[in-house]
Amino acid sequence: MASAQDLPLELTRRIFEWYIGPPGPPGDENYNLARRQRPVILTHVCGEWRAAALADPYLWTDVQLNGRSELYFSFLQRSKHLLVDLTIMARGKRAMKGVTALLTRKVGRTNVGLERVRSIHIFVYNKTQAPDILYPMQMHSLPSLRTLRIHLSTACTWWNLDWTLEDNHHCSSPLLANPVGLETVILTGIMCFHCVPSRTSLKTLELHRPTQVRYTSALDYVLPSFPQLETFIVGRLALLPGELEHWRSAIKRSCTCFLRDLLLENLEYVEVTGESWDAIPHLVRPLKRASALKHTGGDSKQFTLLLNGLNVTSYEELSGKVAKYLPSTHLIHLHLIPKDPWTIEQAVAHWEMKENFRSITCYIPEAQHPDFINRTSTESDAPSCQINGYIPLVVYPNLGESSGARKTLPVAASVRTNGIPQLDARAPFLDPQVMEEEFGDAETEMERDCYDSFEDHIDYDIKSAQWFESSEDYVDQAMDLEAWATSA
């Protein structure tokens, strides 16, 4: 039997790629951590495989820092000329100190590969830590950086939460000073727009589980402008517990939330994910400033709204709870993925709601209608709003009474998208089921009444449901996992 070193180099590389596997979703922390360890394991099989692995830069493009160990940081050098993704895990106080010290030592004075970082994904346990962790990178331009995600664990139970903007506002200046090519910022659990870098050139902004806050004097100077922003994603807006109807009424009259002064004049696409429609009233003032909802000329930009996972059972309910809040609905291309999937009959019923929107596209799960075939009359009508796993049904303007389409469901359900703007290839951006889970997008398990949260005096181990009080003897689990491979 041939030994490992007898295999052709090309076959060896294919084995490496198969073993490491594709990147997992951001929420699958265990898989992603194991995947980052696999290249190191390959270097311990034999001398030949070690040499082959170290010579293959494609194996080392997933860089993670999660403690004092420098092992994973060496991935920057091993990836050579390739673009890399950088994940920084600082979920415990001691981990944060270790990561910050390592970054200061490594990149405080020189790039050392940072010019090749295309994405930065940071997990922090305290709202004040993100600026400290990123401080060593402030002096660098990060020319390849396209995506920045900050995942904040906010720290408390519902009954102890201080619902004020000052409590959540943690930074008065951008987290990074010079990311010249940054296109997308994703904030999880953060409501501070001042900390967003490259606001004047940013194209996409995602807010995952942002929390609604009371009006405070701090709002007087919160005037964040995103003049080039085209895509805005809101995942499960969390309102104050209790008296929600009172808030909705007050919002309709004059919204006082942290979203109210957003300047999004270039906005073209908004996606609201989650079963609740609470986020809709808060978007009224920003949407009124969008140029696409101000002009009716033929050369005006088209505006698309995707309601992803909304708990709505009919168009009448949609009109009563959503349409009445939105400005210029006759200029909005509405895309709807109901929480409880509609049948084709439900989707084409009550099409008279067409008067409220420029177009209406409802998405039906393919699994419910395996025999249904999407049909188009001409090439110009080819689907432009396709979403994997769903059949897009253009309810309006296709279903006019004069066409008789309502009487023939296969025709009525044909996909005809001529004139409807094409959806972003990334749509839908978020999974509504994940957003609606107890700690939606929290990527960890905690007790029922708490968010994904860490007080200053607590260090949290990555293993679920294990808490460790801070002590001099505490060591991050990540350091333990790396200990066996420190010689790699």
C-alpha positions as a printed NumPy array, in Angstrom:
array([[  0.   ,   0.   ,   0.   ],
       [  1.345,   3.425,  -0.958],
       [  2.333,   5.745,   1.864],
       [  1.091,   9.306,   2.258],
       [  4.278,  10.747,   0.805],
       [  3.824,   8.702,  -2.4  ],
       [  0.609,  10.47 ,  -3.353],
       [  0.778,  13.001,  -6.215],
       [  0.848,  16.591,  -4.983],
       [ -2.42 ,  17.452,  -6.742],
       [ -4.21 ,  14.54 ,  -5.057],
       [ -2.742,  15.55 ,  -1.705],
       [ -4.143,  19.048,  -2.126],
       [ -7.58 ,  17.656,  -2.955],
       [ -7.459,  15.559,   0.209],
       [ -6.537,  18.667,   2.189],
       [ -9.438,  20.649,   0.712],
       [-11.896,  17.822,   1.413],
       [-10.683,  17.437,   4.998],
       [-10.861,  21.144,   5.853],
       [-14.287,  21.533,   4.252],
       [-16.157,  24.671,   3.191],
       [-16.716,  27.61 ,   5.558],
       [-19.732,  27.181,   7.803],
       [-22.382,  29.789,   8.567],
       [-21.397,  32.443,  11.145],
       [-23.644,  30.863,  13.767],
       [-22.003,  27.425,  13.636],
       [-19.167,  28.268,  16.005],
       [-18.109,  24.701,  16.787],
       [-17.763,  23.809,  13.115],
       [-15.848,  26.971,  12.254],
       [-13.458,  26.535,  15.176],
       [-12.803,  22.912,  14.198],
       [-12.269,  23.979,  10.604],
       [ -9.603,  26.478,  11.648],
       [ -7.788,  23.733,  13.556],
       [ -7.74 ,  21.241,  10.685],
       [ -4.852,  22.804,   8.715],
       [ -2.703,  22.48 ,  11.848],
       [ -3.645,  18.807,  12.177],
       [ -2.47 ,  18.225,   8.605],
       [  0.983,  19.509,   9.529],
       [  1.312,  16.728,  12.123],
       [  0.631,  13.696,   9.902],
       [  4.126,  13.349,   8.462],
       [  6.994,  15.484,   7.214],
       [  5.835,  15.368,   3.601],
       [  2.302,  16.403,   4.428],
       [  3.579,  19.135,   6.703],
       [  5.71 ,  20.545,   3.885],
       [  2.813,  20.284,   1.43 ],
       [  0.376,  21.964,   3.835],
       [  2.735,  24.81 ,   4.68 ],
       [  3.389,  25.359,   0.977],
       [ -0.319,  25.635,   0.14 ],
       [ -1.491,  29.175,   1.038],
       [ -5.152,  28.329,   0.359],
       [ -5.301,  26.281,   3.572],
       [ -4.471,  29.241,   5.811],
       [ -6.917,  31.995,   4.818],
       [ -9.211,  31.609,   7.853],
       [ -7.391,  33.418,  10.668],
       [ -8.667,  33.472,  14.249],
       [ -7.369,  35.166,  17.388],
       [ -8.878,  34.017,  20.662],
       [ -6.239,  34.199,  23.353],
       [ -2.531,  34.698,  23.928],
       [ -1.408,  31.95 ,  21.548],
       [  0.252,  33.148,  18.342],
       [ -0.441,  29.916,  16.46 ],
       [ -3.463,  31.099,  14.512],
       [ -1.893,  34.501,  13.883],
       [  0.815,  32.704,  11.896],
       [ -1.909,  31.881,   9.357],
       [ -1.423,  35.432,   8.047],
       [  2.114,  34.609,   6.991],
       [  1.265,  31.112,   5.752],
       [ -1.504,  32.429,   3.478],
       [  1.163,  34.449,   1.632],
       [ -0.423,  36.612,  -1.092],
       [ -4.058,  35.517,  -0.633],
       [ -6.914,  37.492,   0.901],
       [ -7.855,  36.304,   4.392],
       [-10.792,  36.444,   6.821],
       [ -9.922,  37.531,  10.372],
       [-12.053,  36.438,  13.347],
       [-11.287,  37.86 ,  16.795],
       [-12.868,  36.089,  19.775],
       [-12.782,  38.058,  23.035],
       [-15.641,  36.535,  24.994],
       [-13.882,  36.677,  28.336],
       [-12.064,  39.498,  30.1  ],
       [ -8.762,  37.669,  30.067],
       [ -9.22 ,  36.671,  26.425],
       [ -9.791,  40.322,  25.537],
       [ -6.584,  41.378,  27.255],
       [ -4.636,  38.59 ,  25.569],
       [ -5.971,  39.375,  22.1  ],
       [ -5.386,  43.118,  22.477],
       [ -1.816,  42.593,  23.676],
       [ -1.097,  40.222,  20.79 ],
       [ -2.469,  42.621,  18.178],
       [ -0.57 ,  45.534,  19.692],
       [  2.646,  43.554,  19.561],
       [  2.114,  42.256,  16.039],
       [  0.462,  45.096,  14.131],
       [  1.045,  48.163,  16.288],
       [  3.838,  49.357,  14.016],
       [  3.599,  47.336,  10.82 ],
       [  0.939,  45.763,   8.596],
       [  2.151,  42.144,   8.813],
       [ -0.479,  40.952,   6.346],
       [ -3.306,  43.284,   7.349],
       [ -3.31 ,  44.698,   3.827],
       [ -4.77 ,  41.322,   2.726],
       [ -7.605,  41.122,   5.279],
       [-10.931,  41.164,   3.416],
       [-13.237,  40.704,   6.425],
       [-13.011,  41.235,  10.181],
       [-15.471,  39.513,  12.501],
       [-15.177,  40.471,  16.182],
       [-16.961,  38.924,  19.19 ],
       [-16.79 ,  41.116,  22.285],
       [-18.395,  40.591,  25.692],
       [-18.545,  44.244,  26.721],
       [-19.64 ,  47.339,  24.824],
       [-16.396,  49.183,  25.625],
       [-14.022,  46.54 ,  24.271],
       [-14.411,  46.767,  20.479],
       [-12.524,  50.102,  20.221],
       [ -9.709,  48.72 ,  22.411],
       [ -9.313,  45.584,  20.309],
       [ -9.281,  47.489,  17.021],
       [ -7.032,  50.288,  18.26 ],
       [ -3.799,  48.613,  17.038],
       [ -5.257,  48.635,  13.509],
       [ -6.292,  52.286,  13.522],
       [ -3.154,  53.493,  11.759],
       [ -3.494,  51.029,   8.865],
       [ -5.526,  51.639,   5.712],
       [ -6.735,  48.015,   5.347],
       [ -7.141,  48.409,   1.563],
       [ -8.689,  44.952,   1.042],
       [-11.242,  45.166,   3.871],
       [-14.787,  44.865,   2.533],
       [-16.797,  43.566,   5.518],
       [-16.658,  44.452,   9.229],
       [-18.868,  42.673,  11.74 ],
       [-18.996,  43.53 ,  15.44 ],
       [-20.923,  41.053,  17.594],
       [-21.65 ,  42.568,  20.997],
       [-22.949,  40.607,  23.942],
       [-24.949,  43.073,  25.956],
       [-25.026,  42.025,  29.431],
       [-28.121,  41.637,  31.367],
       [-31.56 ,  40.307,  32.048],
       [-34.676,  42.074,  30.819],
       [-35.549,  43.439,  34.257],
       [-32.078,  44.899,  34.841],
       [-31.594,  46.374,  31.374],
       [-31.069,  50.131,  31.32 ],
       [-33.061,  51.222,  28.29 ],
       [-31.133,  54.383,  27.514],
       [-29.05 ,  55.395,  24.568],
       [-26.115,  56.381,  26.762],
       [-25.925,  52.84 ,  28.135],
       [-25.572,  51.419,  24.641],
       [-23.578,  54.194,  23.001],
       [-20.018,  53.026,  23.47 ],
       [-17.925,  54.951,  20.953],
       [-17.922,  58.556,  19.745],
       [-15.638,  57.927,  16.756],
       [-15.405,  55.21 ,  14.071],
       [-13.961,  51.879,  15.175],
       [-11.546,  51.998,  12.246],
       [-10.142,  55.204,  10.805],
       [ -8.975,  54.296,   7.302],
       [-10.797,  51.328,   5.71 ],
       [-10.791,  52.842,   2.23 ],
       [-12.746,  50.041,   0.522],
       [-15.205,  49.025,   3.246],
       [-18.607,  48.124,   1.769],
       [-20.561,  46.269,   4.47 ],
       [-20.898,  46.744,   8.231],
       [-22.843,  44.268,  10.387],
       [-23.678,  45.236,  13.968],
       [-25.117,  42.625,  16.327],
       [-26.543,  44.047,  19.556],
       [-25.094,  47.515,  18.9  ],
       [-27.103,  50.677,  18.321],
       [-24.247,  53.136,  17.892],
       [-23.953,  54.631,  14.421],
       [-21.004,  56.839,  15.387],
       [-18.771,  53.781,  15.602],
       [-19.502,  52.726,  12.005],
       [-16.457,  53.346,   9.78 ],
       [-16.644,  54.732,   6.234],
       [-20.152,  56.117,   6.636],
       [-19.789,  58.308,   3.558],
       [-19.019,  55.377,   1.247],
       [-20.716,  52.402,   2.912],
       [-23.066,  50.397,   0.668],
       [-24.657,  47.898,   3.085],
       [-25.58 ,  48.173,   6.778],
       [-27.031,  45.28 ,   8.793],
       [-28.463,  45.593,  12.309],
       [-29.023,  42.241,  14.019],
       [-31.276,  42.228,  17.095],
       [-30.937,  45.972,  17.813],
       [-32.79 ,  47.074,  20.944],
       [-35.206,  49.982,  20.986],
       [-34.335,  52.675,  23.525],
       [-36.026,  55.651,  25.136],
       [-35.606,  59.172,  23.897],
       [-32.707,  60.95 ,  25.603],
       [-30.854,  64.205,  25.115],
       [-28.077,  62.283,  23.413],
       [-30.288,  62.001,  20.35 ],
       [-29.893,  65.727,  19.794],
       [-26.486,  65.152,  18.232],
       [-27.107,  61.774,  16.61 ],
       [-27.375,  62.708,  12.938],
       [-25.687,  59.792,  11.173],
       [-25.567,  60.184,   7.407],
       [-24.951,  57.314,   4.997],
       [-25.109,  59.081,   1.615],
       [-24.108,  56.028,  -0.469],
       [-25.965,  53.345,   1.487],
       [-28.063,  51.212,  -0.858],
       [-28.974,  48.215,   1.327],
       [-30.324,  48.335,   4.892],
       [-31.101,  45.144,   6.86 ],
       [-32.944,  44.995,  10.197],
       [-33.117,  41.665,  12.016],
       [-35.634,  41.421,  14.87 ],
       [-35.936,  44.831,  16.453],
       [-36.415,  44.367,  20.217],
       [-38.911,  46.741,  21.804],
       [-39.373,  47.559,  25.451],
       [-41.383,  44.881,  27.249],
       [-44.955,  45.889,  27.962],
       [-47.156,  48.651,  26.542],
       [-46.102,  47.95 ,  22.979],
       [-49.336,  49.304,  21.549],
       [-48.691,  52.61 ,  23.315],
       [-45.244,  52.742,  21.732],
       [-46.64 ,  51.999,  18.29 ],
       [-49.123,  54.839,  18.594],
       [-46.437,  57.226,  19.812],
       [-44.085,  56.139,  17.038],
       [-46.704,  56.839,  14.407],
       [-47.046,  60.411,  15.693],
       [-43.355,  61.159,  16.232],
       [-40.698,  58.48 ,  16.459],
       [-38.018,  59.092,  19.091],
       [-35.895,  55.984,  18.573],
       [-32.255,  55.663,  17.603],
       [-33.223,  55.118,  13.945],
       [-35.134,  58.359,  13.59 ],
       [-32.329,  60.6  ,  12.272],
       [-30.717,  58.18 ,   9.855],
       [-30.009,  59.885,   6.531],
       [-30.333,  57.22 ,   3.854],
       [-30.958,  59.242,   0.72 ],
       [-29.519,  56.669,  -1.697],
       [-31.415,  53.715,  -0.223],
       [-32.762,  51.149,  -2.705],
       [-33.336,  47.948,  -0.709],
       [-34.649,  47.329,   2.815],
       [-35.081,  43.903,   4.378],
       [-36.95 ,  43.476,   7.653],
       [-36.586,  39.993,   9.146],
       [-38.696,  38.512,  11.909],
       [-42.322,  37.708,  12.618],
       [-43.061,  41.047,  14.296],
       [-43.838,  44.188,  12.324],
       [-42.528,  46.423,  15.155],
       [-39.592,  47.652,  13.076],
       [-41.797,  49.089,  10.323],
       [-42.972,  52.262,  12.15 ],
       [-39.4  ,  53.07 ,  13.173],
       [-38.288,  53.133,   9.541],
       [-40.811,  55.757,   8.47 ],
       [-38.63 ,  58.836,   8.96 ],
       [-35.501,  57.37 ,   7.305],
       [-37.581,  56.118,   4.366],
       [-39.124,  59.535,   3.846],
       [-35.617,  60.829,   3.153],
       [-34.867,  58.196,   0.49 ],
       [-34.793,  59.824,  -2.931],
       [-36.324,  56.7  ,  -4.509],
       [-39.51 ,  57.393,  -2.531],
       [-39.649,  61.078,  -3.42 ],
       [-39.733,  61.069,  -7.215],
       [-42.143,  59.547,  -9.682],
       [-40.221,  60.26 , -12.88 ],
       [-39.165,  57.466, -15.199],
       [-35.504,  58.   , -14.367],
       [-36.008,  57.697, -10.611],
       [-34.461,  54.834,  -8.667],
       [-36.658,  51.905,  -7.784],
       [-37.192,  50.929,  -4.164],
       [-37.601,  47.356,  -2.877],
       [-38.894,  46.214,   0.527],
       [-38.574,  42.551,   1.571],
       [-40.589,  41.43 ,   4.595],
       [-38.896,  38.183,   5.558],
       [-40.767,  35.878,   7.944],
       [-43.511,  38.352,   8.85 ],
       [-46.405,  36.842,  10.809],
       [-49.19 ,  37.901,   8.46 ],
       [-52.097,  35.821,   7.177],
       [-53.689,  38.036,   4.523],
       [-53.172,  41.126,   2.412],
       [-55.822,  42.905,   4.484],
       [-53.756,  42.358,   7.613],
       [-50.638,  43.449,   5.757],
       [-52.358,  46.634,   4.674],
       [-53.655,  47.383,   8.167],
       [-50.423,  46.734,  10.047],
       [-47.719,  47.667,   7.549],
       [-48.85 ,  49.676,   4.543],
       [-50.461,  52.423,   6.611],
       [-47.099,  53.278,   8.187],
       [-44.991,  53.367,   5.036],
       [-44.521,  56.509,   2.951],
       [-45.129,  56.499,  -0.816],
       [-46.208,  52.867,  -0.972],
       [-47.136,  53.332,  -4.646],
       [-43.375,  53.559,  -5.314],
       [-42.423,  50.432,  -3.326],
       [-41.834,  47.011,  -4.859],
       [-43.015,  44.732,  -2.047],
       [-41.6  ,  41.214,  -1.613],
       [-43.24 ,  39.034,   1.028],
       [-42.116,  35.758,   2.642],
       [-44.807,  34.987,   5.253],
       [-43.843,  33.219,   8.461],
       [-46.484,  30.565,   7.817],
       [-46.223,  29.812,   4.089],
       [-49.177,  30.748,   1.932],
       [-50.679,  28.531,  -0.712],
       [-50.888,  29.714,  -4.294],
       [-54.593,  30.357,  -3.753],
       [-53.843,  32.573,  -0.731],
       [-51.154,  34.438,  -2.625],
       [-53.379,  35.355,  -5.555],
       [-56.441,  36.146,  -3.43 ],
       [-57.351,  39.763,  -2.655],
       [-55.026,  41.087,  -5.336],
       [-56.927,  44.376,  -5.126],
       [-54.282,  45.498,  -2.629],
       [-52.308,  46.423,  -5.754],
       [-53.37 ,  50.014,  -5.172],
       [-51.038,  50.199,  -2.189],
       [-47.775,  49.119,  -3.86 ],
       [-45.931,  49.465,  -7.149],
       [-45.674,  45.675,  -7.344],
       [-46.266,  42.713,  -5.031],
       [-44.267,  39.482,  -5.14 ],
       [-45.197,  36.683,  -2.757],
       [-42.889,  33.693,  -2.216],
       [-44.287,  30.161,  -2.01 ],
       [-42.121,  27.231,  -0.816],
       [-41.237,  24.948,  -3.715],
       [-41.751,  21.924,  -1.458],
       [-45.47 ,  22.718,  -1.193],
       [-45.921,  22.715,  -4.973],
       [-43.404,  20.249,  -6.457],
       [-45.4  ,  19.943,  -9.685],
       [-45.699,  23.654, -10.265],
       [-43.596,  24.996, -13.124],
       [-42.573,  28.638, -13.33 ],
       [-43.508,  29.867, -16.754],
       [-42.587,  33.059, -18.538],
       [-44.095,  34.431, -21.702],
       [-40.919,  36.006, -23.088],
       [-37.237,  36.193, -22.241],
       [-37.778,  39.724, -20.973],
       [-40.04 ,  38.255, -18.297],
       [-37.34 ,  35.899, -16.985],
       [-37.321,  35.648, -13.191],
       [-35.329,  38.422, -11.572],
       [-36.541,  37.879,  -8.01 ],
       [-35.595,  34.249,  -7.528],
       [-34.879,  32.988,  -3.977],
       [-33.615,  29.477,  -3.435],
       [-36.346,  27.181,  -2.174],
       [-39.179,  29.547,  -3.129],
       [-41.399,  30.18 ,  -6.116],
       [-41.789,  33.949,  -6.68 ],
       [-45.356,  34.833,  -7.606],
       [-45.803,  38.31 ,  -8.986],
       [-49.288,  38.97 ,  -7.649],
       [-49.388,  42.476,  -9.049],
       [-49.239,  43.776, -11.743],
       [-49.771,  40.337, -13.342],
       [-53.176,  39.501, -11.863],
       [-55.519,  41.988, -13.466],
       [-59.188,  41.07 , -13.733],
       [-59.217,  41.741, -17.475],
       [-56.585,  39.076, -18.072],
       [-58.707,  36.362, -16.517],
       [-55.564,  35.2  , -14.748],
       [-57.307,  34.793, -11.421],
       [-59.436,  32.011, -12.894],
       [-56.447,  29.962, -14.071],
       [-53.97 ,  29.422, -11.275],
       [-51.051,  28.108, -13.378],
       [-51.207,  31.278, -15.456],
       [-51.854,  33.475, -12.458],
       [-48.859,  31.988, -10.702],
       [-46.514,  32.391, -13.637],
       [-43.449,  34.4  , -12.806],
       [-43.43 ,  37.586, -14.828],
       [-40.967,  40.083, -13.465],
       [-40.537,  42.525, -16.324],
       [-40.094,  45.972, -14.782],
       [-39.495,  44.712, -11.242],
       [-35.938,  45.421, -10.006],
       [-33.767,  42.37 ,  -9.545],
       [-33.218,  41.264,  -5.964],
       [-29.758,  41.351,  -4.467],
       [-28.085,  37.973,  -4.952],
       [-27.614,  37.837,  -1.162],
       [-31.34 ,  38.124,  -0.432],
       [-32.726,  37.151,   1.932],
       [-29.788,  38.276,   4.059],
       [-31.061,  36.76 ,   7.318],
       [-32.837,  33.624,   8.454],
       [-36.065,  34.603,  10.26 ],
       [-36.067,  31.398,  12.295],
       [-32.622,  32.225,  13.682],
       [-33.667,  35.808,  14.427],
       [-36.709,  34.628,  16.365],
       [-34.849,  32.129,  18.54 ],
       [-34.307,  32.961,  22.217],
       [-30.869,  34.417,  21.505],
       [-31.291,  35.001,  17.792],
       [-27.888,  35.469,  16.193],
       [-26.297,  35.121,  19.649],
       [-24.237,  32.063,  18.683],
       [-24.244,  30.65 ,  22.191],
       [-26.652,  29.171,  24.718],
       [-27.564,  31.001,  27.886],
       [-30.284,  30.893,  30.515],
       [-33.76 ,  31.698,  29.304],
       [-34.082,  35.25 ,  30.621],
       [-30.65 ,  36.511,  29.61 ],
       [-29.167,  37.734,  26.378],
       [-25.825,  36.461,  25.093],
       [-24.126,  38.469,  27.845],
       [-21.028,  38.84 ,  29.941],
       [-20.491,  41.149,  32.895],
       [-17.009,  42.504,  33.494],
       [-16.436,  40.159,  36.426],
       [-17.27 ,  36.994,  34.472],
       [-15.266,  35.003,  31.957],
       [-17.275,  32.71 ,  29.741],
       [-15.977,  29.468,  28.331],
       [-16.992,  28.523,  24.797],
       [-18.535,  25.282,  26.076],
       [-22.244,  25.843,  26.569],
       [-23.619,  26.474,  30.048],
       [-20.251,  26.742,  31.817],
       [-19.403,  29.899,  33.761],
       [-16.044,  30.67 ,  35.308],
       [-15.405,  33.385,  37.861],
       [-12.341,  35.434,  36.99 ],
       [ -9.13 ,  34.268,  38.608],
       [ -5.432,  34.265,  37.902],
       [ -5.629,  30.57 ,  37.047],
       [ -8.334,  30.938,  34.39 ],
       [ -7.259,  30.037,  30.854],
       [ -9.419,  30.361,  27.743],
       [-10.628,  27.12 ,  26.314],
       [ -9.183,  28.254,  23.015],
       [ -5.718,  28.296,  24.553],
       [ -6.223,  24.743,  25.778],
       [ -7.28 ,  23.662,  22.317],
       [ -4.171,  25.196,  20.807],
       [ -1.732,  23.866,  23.388],
       [ -1.222,  20.517,  21.699],
       [ -0.219,  22.183,  18.424],
       [  1.977,  25.071,  19.517],
       [  4.955,  23.627,  17.7  ],
       [  3.237,  23.77 ,  14.313]])
